[in-house]
Amino acid sequence: MKLYVYVLEAKNLPSNGPVYLELELGGSKFASRAVTKGSYLDPVWNEEFVFRVWGGESEVLTVWVCEGKGDVVGRARVGLGRVREEENGCLGPTWFEIEEESGEEENCGKLLLALSLHSREDERQAEESTDASVDTSSPSGSLVKSPRRKKLMKAVASRLKKILHKNADFSRSDDSSDLSSETEVHSKESSAYSSFEEAMESMHSNCGEQHMPEDLGSGILLDQSYMVSPKDLNAILFSSDSQFRKKLAELQGLSDVHETPWVSKPGDTSTLTRVVTYIKPPSKLVKAVKAKEEQMYLKAGNGEFALLVNVKTPDVPYGNAFRVELLYKTMAGPELPSGEESSRLVVSWDINFCQSTMMRSMIEAGARQGLQENFDQLADLLSQTIKVVDSADSLEKDQVVQSEKRERQSNWKLGTKYFGNLTVVVTTFAIIYVGVHIMLCKPSKPQGLEINGLDLPDSFGELVSGGIIVLLLERIHDMVSHFIAARLQKGGDHGVEAKGDGWVVTVALVEAVNLPSVDATGDPDPYVVLTCNGKTRTSSVQLQNSNPQWHEILEFDATREPPSVLDVEVFDFDGPFGHAVSLGHTEINFLKHKPSELTDMWIPLEGKLAMSSHSKLHLRVFLEVRNSTETMKEFFENVEKGVGKKLKPRSPHKNSTFQKLFVLPAEEILIKDYSCYLRRKIPLQGRLFLSARVVGFYSNLFGHKTKFFFLWEDIEDVEVLSPSIASVGSPTLIITLRKDRGADAACGAKSQDEDGRLRLYFHSFASFDAACRTITALWRMRNLAIEDNALVIDESQCGQLIPETAVSPPVFEDANMSKIYEGDFQMKCLMELFNGGNMEHKGMRKSGCLNYRSTKWEEVKPGIYERQLSYKFSHHISVFGGEVNCTQRKTLRDDGRGWIVNQVMGLHDIPFGDDFHVHLRYEIEELGTEDGACRCVVFLGIEWLKSGKFQSRIERNINEKFTHQVKNMLELIKKDFSVNQ
C-alpha cells in the first residue's frame, strides 16, 4: 500500500527563521524544502510525499518541524489507523498539534496535513480509468487521481486556493484575476464597514491591549515626526477616501489603482484587512508590472497604529521567489512647548524569500533602492501636507531641567512614603501600648530568680511578646539606618553643572518601571550610574521601590571630542563598599538616534533580571556643543598634531553626502576618506571614511552595495601586514574590533579570532603610509581622550592647599590595628611613596586615586613630621566616588633604623563616611644589607566615631578594598623603580 501525505501549511510556530519538515514512517524518511517564515505570516509548503506501507494499523507517521541547521521545534504524530477509519481511506485537510520532542504538550503550533492510503488495486484502477486527469493546482506536478481520491483532492484544492490567496506562493494567473473577484471573496468571507472611522473603532474595542510590534529586520525607510495627532495621520495615510494617497499615486506614476474596503473576518474583529492593486510604471530595466498589496492592521487604538503590508510583484524577474513586507507604525510624537499633539511615523521593511535563488543579493539591493526612492517621495509629499516637527519644536533642555527640578521630592515626602508601611505602624502601636501598660502597672515584688533591678518574664507569653517587640525594633533600626545611608548619597552628582567649553551631555533621569528584586525580602533599592567618554555620574538611591521616580539632572563636563555612546546601568544599593548587583543595563548610541528621539526615551533594560521583568528606564538626553567654532578648531588642531600634517576640511556637500550615506546626525564631520579594497573571498573596491566618531566603508559593485560603520571605541588593535600575493603586493591594514562590538560590521569582516573578535582587512590604498598614519592617530587620540577623562590628574592643583575638611586634629593610636601586607623593598624605592614626587603621584593614580594632591612635610615637633593628602576614589574602588582627606605623620623608629608612618583618613560623600576614620601604619625597618634593603609591614584599623548597624559590613568592605589597594600601590612602586634604575 502507498500513503500519500500532503503537507499544506503551519501556524503559530515559535520560530521566525527558515523552517523545514522531516517526515518519517517505518524506515523511510523525506525532507521538505526550507521556507522562510515571515515576521507575521505563516509558512506554506504545498508538497506531496509518498510512503510505502508494510506494517499494520499500529504504524505512526511522524512529522518533525525543524529550523536553522537542524534544531527541532517539535513534532506531529498521525496514526495510520485513523486514516483507515475514514471513508475510502482519505483524511481531508486536518490541523494536528505540534508537541515538544520530549512529548510534553506545549504550545508549539499546528500543522495542516491531508493523508490518503491506497492499495495496488486502487492504483491499477486509476491507471485504467478514463476519468483520470492532471491536477494542475498541486505543487508537486502531475498527480493521477483515482475516483476514491476525488473527495480528498477537492478538499485539498479548496484549501490550497485559500492558502494561495493569502501567501506569496501564487501564480501569475491568480494575480491577474479581476478585482471584482477579490471584492466578491471579501464580501462573502468578511464583514465590511460603512466608514474608515467605524472600522478603527470596531478594531479598538475588540483587539484589547496589544503591544506595538518590533521593527522589521532589513532597516528603517522613514522615521519622522509631524504636528498632527496619530489618529489623523493614520487616516491620511490609509483611509479609503484619502486625497493624499491619490496625490502620491500620481507622483509615483501608478495607474489602474483599485482598493477593496476595509473588512474583518467573521468571528475575528481584532484585525482589519484590505487588498490594493495597481500597475507600476516601467523603468530602465523592467517593464510596467502589476503589484498587489495585502494590508492588515495589527494594532489600532490608544493613539498607536501598526499596519503590516505584504507586497507581491510576480511580473518582475524572480517575482515568484520573494515578497516584500512593510510595517507602518504611527504613535505619539515628542512633547511640544505649545501643547499641540504630534505623531511619529516609522516605516520598516523586510524581504522574505519563498525559494532559494542565486540572485538573492541583487534582489535585496534592488528592492532596497526602489523602496527608498518611493518613501523619499512619500516623505516629501507628506511634509508638504503636514508640518514636520523640527528639533526646535520639541522640549528645550532648560524647560526639561526646570520641570524635573519641580518634580523632585523632598526628604520629608520620601521619608513619609518609605516609613508609611504596616511594620512601622505595628511597631509604633506596640511601643505606645507597652508604654501605657508600664505606666498603669505598679512595681511587683521580686519572685523566682529575680533580684532588685532585674525583672524577668513571668510566663512564656511575656517572653514571646518581648521577643516580638525586640524583632520589630530591630527592623525599624535597620530601616532608619538604610534610609540615612541612601540619602547621604543624594546630591553627589545631581544638579552639578557642566564646566568648560565643548560637547556637553545632559541627562534628565525621570523614572523606571518593573525593576526586578534581587531577593525575596522586598523591593530593590535602585540607583543609576551613567558613563560617557570615561566619566561617570551617579544618581540618588530610591528605597524599596520597583517603580522609582528620580527627577534628577546629571551633567557631564565638556569634552573636546563628541561623545559616541552613553552607558546606563541600574544597581541595587547594598552599602558604601558593598558588592553592587546590577538590575539591568543598556547603551544609548548617539549616532543612531535623532535629537528629537533623545529628548524623551523609554529604554528597555538588558540583563537576565531586567529582561525577565520587562524593566524600562525613562530618560531625556540632550547633546549640545558650547562655543562650537573654537571647539571644532581645537579638535582639528589635535587631529593634525597626531597625524603630523595639515588636513584639508571636507566640503559641505561631501559632508552632507557622507551623513546621508550612513544615516548619521548633522554634527558628524568627515575628516578624511580613502579609496581601498576590503579583503574577503572576493576583494571589494570601495571607500573608507574617517570621521570624529566612526569608521565607515562603502562599496557599490554592479549594484551590490556593501555599507557598514563602527565606532573608534570599538577598535581594540590596529596592525600592519607585509605585502603579499593576496593583497596584490600592497601592505594590509588589519583592524581588530573588541569582543561583542561592531556587530554592524560583521558583513565586512574577513574572519573572527578564537575570542570572537571581528577582523577587517584593508589594502591597496593610494598612499598606504598616509592612510595608516591617519587611522592610527585618530584611534589613539580617541582612546587616550577617554582614558584621560577617566583618570584625570590636575597637575596645576598639586601645589594647592588641602581643603579644611582634612582630618584635624588626628588621633593616631585610637584604633585596633591588624596586619594586611608585608614585603621587602629598597629603602630608596619605598620612601619614594612619601616624598610627593612623580612616582608617588603615578602610583596613587594607578591604584585608583584621582586628583591626588599633597603638601610638603612640616616638622610639628622635634623628629615628628606631618603633611596633608587629598584625592578622590575612582569608581572601580567605590561606585559612589567619594573624597578622601587624610593626615600623615612620619617619625623615626626608636632604634633609628627606619621610619614609622601613620596615616588617618576621613572619607566624605559616601554613606556612613562621617561615622569612622581609617588608620594605616607603615612600619619600615632597615635590614642592614649592602643594597639598602628594608622590610615594610602595613597595618590597618578603623576608628568608629559613631556606632551603627552596618559596622561589621563596612569593616569587611574596607579591609578588602584597602588591602587590595595598598598591595597594588606598593607593587607598582617597586616595579616602576626597578624599571627606572
C-alpha positions, 0 to 999 in steps of 0.5 A: 500500500502507498500513503500519500501525505500532503503537507499544506501549511503551519501556524503559530510556530515559535520560530521566525527563521527558515523552517523545514519538515522531516517526515518519517514512517517505518524506515523511510524518511523525506525532507521538505524544502526550507521556507522562510517564515515571515515576521507575521505570516505563516509558512506554506509548503504545498508538497506531496510525499509518498510512503510505502506501507508494510506494517499494520494499523499500529504504524505512526507517521511522524512529522518533525518541524525543524529550523536553522541547521537542524534544531527541532521545534517539535513534532506531529504524530498521525496514526495510520489507523485513523486514516483507515477509519475514514471513508475510502481511506482519505483524511481531508485537510486536518490541523494536528498539534505540534508537541515538544520532542520530549512529548510534553504538550506545549504550545508549539503550533499546528500543522495542516496535513491531508493523508490518503492510503491506497492499495495496488488495486486502487492504483491499477484502477486509476491507471485504467480509468478514463476519468483520470486527469492532471491536477494542475493546482498541486505543487508537486506536478502531475498527480493521477487521481483515482475516483476514491481520491476525488473527495480528498483532492477537492478538499485539498484544492479548496484549501490550497486556493485559500492558502494561495490567496493569502501567501506569496506562493501564487501564480501569475494567473491568480494575480491577474484575476479581476478585482471584482473577484477579490471584492466578491471573496471579501464580501462573502468571507468578511464583514465590511464597514460603512466608514474608515472611522467605524472600522478603527473603532470596531478594531479598538474595542475588540483587539484589547491591549496589544503591544506595538510590534518590533521593527522589521529586520532589513532597516528603517525607510522613514522615521519622522515626526509631524504636528498632527495627532496619530489618529489623523495621520493614520487616516491620511495615510490609509483611509479609503477616501484619502486625497493624499494617497491619490496625490502620491499615486500620481507622483509615483506614476501608478495607474489602474489603482483599485482598493477593496474596503476595509473588512474583518473576518467573521468571528475575528474583529481584532484585525482589519484587512484590505487588498490594493492593486495597481500597475507600476510604471516601467523603468530602465530595466523592467517593464510596467508590472502589476503589484498587489498589496495585502494590508492588515492592521495589527494594532489600532487604538490608544493613539498607536497604529501598526499596519503590516503590508505584504507586497507581491510583484510576480511580473518582475524577474524572480517575482515568484521567489520573494515578497516584500513586507512593510510595517507602518507604525504611527504613535505619539510624537515628542512633547511640544512647548505649545501643547499641540499633539504630534505623531511619529511615523516609522516605516520598516521593511523586510524581504522574505524569500519563498525559494532559494535563488542565486540572485538573492543579493541583487534582489535585496539591493534592488528592492532596497533602492526602489523602496527608498526612492518611493518613501523619499517621495512619500516623505516629501509629499507628506511634509508638504501636507503636514508640518514636520516637527523640527528639533526646535519644536520639541522640549528645550533642555532648560524647560526639561531641567526646570520641570524635573527640578519641580518634580523632585521630592523632598526628604520629608515626602520620601521619608513619609512614603518609605516609613508609611508601611504596616511594620512601622505602624505595628511597631509604633502601636506596640511601643505606645501600648507597652508604654501605657501598660508600664505606666498603669502597672505598679512595681511587683515584688521580686519572685523566682530568680529575680533580684532588685533591678532585674525583672524577668518574664513571668510566663512564656507569653511575656517572653514571646511578646518581648521577643516580638517587640525586640524583632520589630525594633530591630527592623525599624533600626535597620530601616532608619539606618538604610534610609540615612545611608541612601540619602547621604548619597543624594546630591553627589552628582545631581544638579552639578553643572557642566564646566568648560567649553565643548560637547556637553551631555545632559541627562534628565533621569525621570523614572523606571518601571518593573525593576526586578528584586534581587531577593525575596525580602522586598523591593530593590533599592535602585540607583543609576550610574551613567558613563560617557567618554570615561566619566561617570555620574551617579544618581540618588538611591530610591528605597524599596521601590520597583517603580522609582521616580528620580527627577534628577539632572546629571551633567557631564563636563565638556569634552573636546571630542563628541561623545559616541555612546552613553552607558546606563546601568541600574544597581541595587544599593547594598552599602558604601563598599558593598558588592553592587548587583546590577538590575539591568543595563543598556547603551544609548548610541548617539549616532543612531538616534535623532535629537528629537528621539533623545529628548524623551526615551523609554529604554528597555533594560538588558540583563537576565533580571531586567529582561525577565521583568520587562524593566524600562528606564525613562530618560531625556538626553540632550547633546549640545556643543558650547562655543562650537567654532573654537571647539571644532578648531581645537579638535582639528588642531589635535587631529593634525598634531597626531597625524603630523600634517595639515588636513584639508576640511571636507566640503559641505556637500561631501559632508552632507553626502557622507551623513546621508550615506550612513544615516548619521546626525548633522554634527558628524564631520568627515575628516578624511576618506580613502579609496581601498579594497576590503579583503574577503573571498572576493576583494571589494573596491570601495571607500573608507571614511574617517570621521570624529566618531566612526569608521565607515566603508562603502562599496557599490559593485554592479549594484551590490552595495556593501555599507557598514560603520563602527565606532573608534571605541570599538577598535581594540588593535590596529596592525600592519601586514607585509605585502603579499600575493593576496593583497596584490603586493600592497601592505594590509591594514588589519583592524581588530574590533573588541569582543561583542562590538561592531556587530554592524560590521560583521558583513565586512569582516574577513574572519573572527579570532578564537575570542570572537573578535571581528577582523577587517582587512584593508589594502591597496590604498593610494598612499598606504603610509598616509592612510595608516598614519591617519587611522592610527592617530585618530584611534589613539587620540580617541582612546587616550581622550577617554582614558584621560577623562577617566583618570584625570590628574590636575597637575596645576592643583598639586601645589594647592592647599588641602581643603579644611575638611582634612582630618584635624586634629588626628588621633593616631593610636585610637584604633585596633590595628591588624596586619594586611601586607608585608614585603621587602623593598629598597629603602630608596624605592619605598620612601619614594611613596612619601616624598610627593614626587612623580612616582608617588603621584603615578602610583596613587593614580594607578591604584585608583586615586584621582586628583591626588594632591599633597603638601610638603612635610612640616616638622610639628615637633622635634623628629615628628613630621606631618603633611596633608593628602587629598584625592578622590576614589575612582569608581572601580574602588567605590561606585559612589566616588567619594573624597578622601582627606587624610593626615600623615605623620612620619617619625623615626623608629626608636632604634633609628633604623627606619621610619614609622608612618601613620596615616588617618583618613576621613572619607566624605560623600559616601554613606556612613563616611562621617561615622569612622576614620581609617588608620594605616601604619607603615612600619619600615625597618632597615635590614642592614644589607649592602643594597639598602634593603628594608622590610615594610609591614602595613597595618590597618584599623578603623576608628568608629566615631559613631556606632551603627548597624552596618559596622561589621559590613563596612569593616569587611568592605574596607579591609578588602578594598584597602588591602587590595589597594595598598598591595597594588600601590606598593607593587607598582612602586617597586616595579616602576623603580626597578624599571627606572634604575 
